[in-house]
Amino acid sequence: MIIKNEHEDISESVNVVREYPPHPHIIRRKSTRAFSEKPVEPEKLRSILEAARWAPSSSNMQPWRFIVATKEQPENYERLLGLVVEQNKIWAAKAPVLILTAAKLTHDAGERPNKFALHDVGLASANMTFQATSLGLAVHQMGGFNAEEARTVLNIPKDFEPVAMIALGYGDTADFLPQYLRERELAPRARKNLSELAFDGVWENPWSLAQDRTINIKTITTNN
Amino acid sequence: MIIKNEHEDISESVNVVREYPPHPHIIRRKSTRAFSEKPVEPEKLRSILEAARWAPSSSNMQPWRFIVATKEQPENYERLLGLVVEQNKIWAAKAPVLILTAAKLTHDAGERPNKFALHDVGLASANMTFQATSLGLAVHQMGGFNAEEARTVLNIPKDFEPVAMIALGYGDTADFLPQYLRERELAPRARKNLSELAFDGVWENPWSLAQDRTINIKTITTNN
């Protein structure tokens, strides 16, 4: 029944953005749990970090930092993986690259707090994700890691905050995942309707362009 | 002299990412101050918000909200513009669309804080920016607006936080800007070196792939 409704949605909804659909690298992006063990080429990894570097930030403070570990450096990799919660390790341990993002909480000059620090790390991480997707790679960001332990184990100074652990690699078939993760991996992606998210001029005044029949992700992508 | 050094940098640095340069929509993106008054097509605007909608978020909470105003709705537009600091109004007032982003600070169920709220709004705003760039539009995010007044004037509830004001529109020549803004508009974009931003395995252990001669934005883009 759910599936039937979904397909009904598709036929009606795709019109809405047919003319200018969201970019394929946005629509195809998925927080996969099905990583291949294939290593990430250093040039691609470099390019992904370079993309992060060119994100915008408040007063161009660039509050983002990245601790990178690949399986070619087992000690570094195991140190980052050791911070990940057990239920995420099941799939994250296959990813060939782990990256911890951190935010500088203060202005470069003085101790004044930068209230955009986490927001701007988000901007940079989205750039990384976009670049990775454009190179055929997949990214899965996790809040599920021990941030306090990260601070100690990785020597993160007090004016920085560990933000997210990113698993990066090529995608693989979901066949190797345990049943309960395979189901999640293959489930359609879901989002709130735009009418819940966007408003005309003031709060909760429904956005005139946000019709409820918004695009269904199934219409323009495959499962990966 | 600065220009000379810059050009020296170019010839040496472009090798580093020649094979996989950052995506043009990341490199060409710029927080322009030179907006055209040309309206943004509703289909494009819809597509930009749709791109935000498909960003990833912690536990898929989608903490992002958007208050949108175009010049076709002058009362809404003036209300948002009225929140912008004077020095930004000079250029922002030409942009045909303003969007205020807001973050839901708590989990959907209960009052528990969502510590990723601002970060995830950043992810969504980067998706918007990327989509806008892919459609030939420019985005300029601002912290320079009165957040407390925004809360009152726009009826933003206490569990949400106004985050950033976004000016959106087509780019224009910098000729119409006052001299001091034109200079900023035409200045090369600058970023920290990757060696300051990325580390191998632990804090401040220089990333093996982050050579100091990183890509210079001038090499693969024009001034817009």
Interface residues (C-beta under 8 A of the other chain):
Chain A: V16 V17 E19 Y20 P21 P22 H23 H25 I26 I27 R29 S31 E41 P42 E43 K44 L45 R46 S47 L49 E50 A51 A52 R53 W54 A55 P56 S58 S59 N60 Q62 W64 R65 F66 I67 V68 A69 Q73 E75 N76 R79 L80 K115 F116 L118 H119 D120 V121 G122 L123 S125 A126 N127 T129 F130 Q131 S134 L135 Q141 G143 V153 L154 N155 I156 P157 V163 A164 R189 A190 R191 K192 L194 L197 A198 F199 D200 G201 V202 W203 E204 W207 L209 A210 T214 I215 I217
Chain B: V16 V17 E19 Y20 P21 P22 H23 H25 I26 I27 R29 S31 E41 P42 E43 K44 L45 R46 S47 L49 E50 A51 A52 R53 W54 A55 P56 S58 S59 N60 Q62 W64 R65 F66 I67 V68 A69 Q73 E75 N76 R79 L80 K115 F116 L118 H119 D120 V121 G122 L123 S125 A126 N127 T129 F130 Q131 S134 L135 Q141 G143 V153 L154 N155 I156 P157 V163 A164 R189 A190 R191 K192 L194 L197 A198 F199 D200 G201 V202 W203 E204 W207 L209 A210 T214 I215 I217
